[in-house]
Amino acid sequence: MKKFALLTLFSLAGLLFLFALQTPSPVASSPMGFTNTPLPTEAPTATPVPPPTPTSPPPPSRPHGNPPHLPATGNGAAPALPETLALGRVNIPALRLDATLLAVPWTGSDWDISNLGENVGWLQNTPALQLGENSVIVGHLDLVSGAAGPFAHLGHIAQGDEIQVSLGNRLFIYRVVEKFVVADSARFVTWTKFPSQLTLITCYWNSWDPDLMAYRKRLVITTRLERVEPQGHALFVPRLDQAAIVN
């Protein structure tokens, strides 16, 4: 009889133990406040992180030799290269200017304008006119002889005036956008990415320094290309489109 009672007691204890396992514990019974909420079966969606935006470098100054000053286009020498080496012509109707266009060579540290004389010059290592970027043309304000240079009256040019450049069998027609004065060390006006499709530079008449015997400022004219017209004749052009690009 005792064995039967013990067996019955153990059976009841076992049933109570199994019942306790199947009954969830209340939240209040958990010392950490955990619940028996099932974990999600899918991992959370990762939010994509956009790649960093690259910082654009400043526009390069051409050429890479970084000349200390813009070309000294005032008080220039009278001798000039023969017209057989001409690239074309520059005409500004409002100023009654019609001048031969030569190439101004780059020496590795500066532009050599010693033989520019009464002509105007395209600065080598700036983009050629055909490229639609910032081509740079310079001309003397005055000459050592006391005569006026080809750009002596460039300061009278006005916004909207036309500038014509004859090159090969094409005529490039530009319109003046802006006119301003910079220091002779402001090389940014020759940068490739400077927002001009043709930049004209000469010395500023009111900046003569008698101690240095030099002009300290430059007059800058910026333009936009309006159109290109064909011409019936072709001047000899020594591959200006390739000669202009020197990295």
C-alpha positions as CSV (number, residue, x, y, z in Angstrom):
1,M,0.0,0.0,0.0
2,K,2.9,2.3,0.8
3,K,4.6,1.6,-2.5
4,F,1.3,2.4,-4.4
5,A,1.0,5.7,-2.5
6,L,4.6,6.7,-3.2
7,L,4.2,5.8,-6.9
8,T,1.1,7.9,-7.1
9,L,2.9,10.8,-5.4
10,F,5.8,10.7,-7.8
11,S,3.5,10.5,-10.8
12,L,1.6,13.7,-9.6
13,A,5.0,15.5,-9.1
14,G,6.1,14.6,-12.6
15,L,2.8,15.9,-14.1
16,L,3.2,19.2,-12.2
17,F,6.8,19.5,-13.4
18,L,5.8,19.1,-17.1
19,F,2.9,21.6,-16.7
20,A,5.3,24.2,-15.2
21,L,7.6,23.8,-18.2
22,Q,4.8,24.5,-20.8
23,T,3.4,27.6,-18.9
24,P,5.3,30.9,-20.0
25,S,6.7,33.0,-17.2
26,P,5.2,36.4,-16.7
27,V,7.4,39.5,-17.6
28,A,7.4,40.5,-14.0
29,S,9.1,37.2,-13.0
30,S,12.2,38.0,-15.2
31,P,14.8,40.0,-13.4
32,M,16.0,41.6,-16.7
33,G,12.6,42.2,-18.2
34,F,13.1,39.8,-21.0
35,T,10.1,38.2,-22.7
36,N,9.8,35.0,-24.7
37,T,8.9,37.0,-28.0
38,P,10.5,35.0,-30.8
39,L,13.5,36.6,-32.6
40,P,13.0,37.7,-36.3
41,T,13.9,35.2,-38.8
42,E,15.3,37.8,-41.4
43,A,18.2,40.1,-40.9
44,P,17.4,43.8,-41.1
45,T,18.0,45.5,-44.4
46,A,21.3,47.4,-44.5
47,T,21.0,51.0,-45.5
48,P,23.5,51.6,-48.4
49,V,26.1,54.3,-47.7
50,P,26.8,56.5,-50.8
51,P,30.5,56.7,-51.8
52,P,32.2,60.0,-50.9
53,T,32.0,62.7,-53.5
54,P,35.5,63.3,-54.9
55,T,36.7,66.8,-54.5
56,S,37.5,68.5,-57.8
57,P,41.0,69.8,-58.0
58,P,41.5,73.5,-58.8
59,P,41.9,74.2,-62.5
60,P,45.5,73.6,-63.6
61,S,47.6,76.6,-64.6
62,R,49.0,76.1,-68.0
63,P,51.8,75.7,-68.6
64,H,53.1,73.6,-65.6
65,G,56.2,75.8,-65.2
66,N,54.1,78.4,-63.4
67,P,55.4,81.7,-64.9
68,P,56.0,84.3,-62.2
69,H,54.0,87.0,-64.1
70,L,51.7,87.4,-67.1
71,P,53.6,88.4,-70.2
72,A,55.0,92.0,-70.0
73,T,53.1,93.3,-73.0
74,G,54.0,96.9,-72.5
75,N,57.1,98.8,-73.5
76,G,58.0,96.0,-75.9
77,A,60.7,95.8,-78.5
78,A,60.0,96.7,-82.1
79,P,61.6,93.7,-83.9
80,A,59.1,91.0,-85.0
81,L,59.2,87.6,-86.6
82,P,58.7,87.5,-90.3
83,E,55.1,87.1,-91.5
84,T,56.0,83.8,-93.2
85,L,55.6,82.3,-89.7
86,A,52.2,83.8,-89.2
87,L,49.3,81.7,-87.9
88,G,46.6,84.0,-89.1
89,R,45.2,87.4,-88.4
90,V,43.2,89.2,-85.6
91,N,40.7,91.8,-86.5
92,I,38.7,94.0,-84.0
93,P,36.4,96.3,-86.1
94,A,35.4,98.6,-83.2
95,L,39.1,99.4,-82.7
96,R,40.0,99.4,-86.4
97,L,42.7,96.8,-85.6
98,D,44.0,94.3,-88.1
99,A,47.1,92.5,-86.9
100,T,49.2,89.4,-87.7
101,L,48.8,86.5,-85.3
102,L,52.1,84.8,-84.3
103,A,52.9,82.0,-81.9
104,V,54.5,83.2,-78.7
105,P,56.9,80.4,-77.6
106,W,57.1,78.9,-74.1
107,T,60.7,78.7,-72.8
108,G,60.0,76.4,-69.9
109,S,59.6,79.1,-67.3
110,D,57.9,82.0,-69.2
111,W,56.7,83.2,-72.6
112,D,59.2,84.8,-74.9
113,I,57.5,87.9,-76.4
114,S,60.8,89.6,-77.4
115,N,60.0,89.3,-81.1
116,L,56.3,90.1,-81.0
117,G,56.7,93.7,-82.0
118,E,53.6,95.1,-83.7
119,N,52.0,91.7,-84.0
120,V,49.7,89.9,-81.6
121,G,50.6,86.5,-80.3
122,W,48.9,83.3,-79.2
123,L,50.5,81.9,-76.1
124,Q,51.8,78.4,-76.7
125,N,50.6,75.8,-74.1
126,T,47.2,77.5,-73.9
127,P,44.5,75.7,-75.9
128,A,44.2,76.3,-79.6
129,L,41.2,78.2,-80.9
130,Q,39.7,75.0,-82.4
131,L,39.4,73.4,-79.0
132,G,36.7,75.7,-77.6
133,E,38.6,76.3,-74.4
134,N,40.6,79.3,-73.0
135,S,42.9,80.4,-75.8
136,V,45.1,83.4,-74.9
137,I,46.2,86.2,-77.2
138,V,48.5,89.0,-76.1
139,G,49.7,92.2,-77.6
140,H,51.9,95.1,-76.7
141,L,50.4,98.3,-75.2
142,D,53.4,100.4,-76.5
143,L,56.8,99.9,-77.9
144,V,60.3,100.9,-76.8
145,S,60.4,103.3,-79.7
146,G,57.5,105.2,-78.2
147,A,55.0,104.0,-80.9
148,A,51.7,102.6,-79.9
149,G,51.4,98.8,-79.7
150,P,48.7,96.8,-81.4
151,F,46.6,96.7,-78.2
152,A,47.2,100.3,-77.3
153,H,43.4,101.0,-77.5
154,L,42.2,97.7,-76.2
155,G,40.8,99.5,-73.1
156,H,38.2,101.1,-75.4
157,I,36.6,97.8,-76.3
158,A,33.0,97.3,-75.0
159,Q,30.8,94.4,-74.1
160,G,29.3,92.8,-77.2
161,D,32.1,94.0,-79.5
162,E,33.2,91.5,-82.2
163,I,36.6,90.0,-82.3
164,Q,37.5,88.0,-85.5
165,V,40.4,85.5,-85.7
166,S,41.3,84.2,-89.1
167,L,43.0,80.8,-88.9
168,G,43.5,78.6,-91.9
169,N,40.3,78.4,-93.9
170,R,38.1,79.3,-91.0
171,L,37.0,82.6,-89.4
172,F,36.3,82.5,-85.6
173,I,34.0,85.2,-84.4
174,Y,33.9,86.1,-80.7
175,R,31.8,88.5,-78.6
176,V,33.3,90.4,-75.7
177,V,31.9,89.4,-72.4
178,E,33.9,91.2,-69.7
179,K,36.8,93.6,-69.2
180,F,38.8,93.9,-66.0
181,V,42.3,94.7,-64.6
182,V,44.4,92.2,-62.6
183,A,47.9,92.2,-61.1
184,D,50.8,91.0,-63.2
185,S,51.0,87.9,-61.1
186,A,47.3,86.8,-61.7
187,R,48.1,83.8,-63.8
188,F,44.6,82.3,-63.4
189,V,43.5,84.2,-66.5
190,T,45.6,81.7,-68.5
191,W,44.1,78.6,-66.9
192,T,42.6,76.0,-69.2
193,K,39.3,76.0,-67.2
194,F,39.0,79.8,-67.0
195,P,35.5,80.6,-68.3
196,S,36.6,82.3,-71.5
197,Q,36.9,81.0,-75.0
198,L,39.3,83.7,-76.1
199,T,41.2,85.9,-73.6
200,L,43.1,89.0,-74.7
201,I,45.8,90.5,-72.5
202,T,47.9,93.6,-72.5
203,C,49.5,95.9,-70.0
204,Y,47.3,98.4,-68.1
205,W,48.3,101.9,-69.1
206,N,47.8,103.4,-65.5
207,S,50.1,100.9,-63.8
208,W,53.6,102.0,-64.8
209,D,56.2,101.6,-62.0
210,P,59.2,104.0,-62.7
211,D,61.3,102.2,-60.1
212,L,60.9,98.8,-61.7
213,M,60.5,100.2,-65.2
214,A,57.6,97.9,-65.8
215,Y,53.8,97.8,-65.8
216,R,52.4,96.2,-62.7
217,K,48.9,95.4,-63.9
218,R,47.3,93.7,-66.9
219,L,44.1,94.5,-68.8
220,V,42.1,91.3,-69.5
221,I,39.3,90.9,-72.1
222,T,37.2,87.7,-72.0
223,T,35.0,86.5,-74.9
224,R,32.6,83.8,-76.0
225,L,32.7,82.1,-79.4
226,E,29.7,83.1,-81.4
227,R,30.2,81.2,-84.7
228,V,32.8,79.8,-87.1
229,E,32.6,80.7,-90.8
230,P,34.4,79.1,-93.7
231,Q,36.9,81.2,-95.7
232,G,37.8,81.0,-99.4
233,H,41.5,81.1,-98.8
234,A,43.7,79.2,-96.3
235,L,46.8,80.6,-94.6
236,F,49.5,78.1,-93.7
237,V,48.8,76.6,-90.2
238,P,51.6,74.5,-88.7
239,R,49.3,72.1,-86.9
240,L,48.2,74.6,-84.2
241,D,45.6,72.1,-82.9
242,Q,48.4,69.7,-81.8
243,A,51.0,72.2,-80.9
244,A,48.7,73.8,-78.3
245,I,48.4,70.7,-76.1
246,V,51.6,70.3,-74.1
247,N,51.2,68.4,-70.8
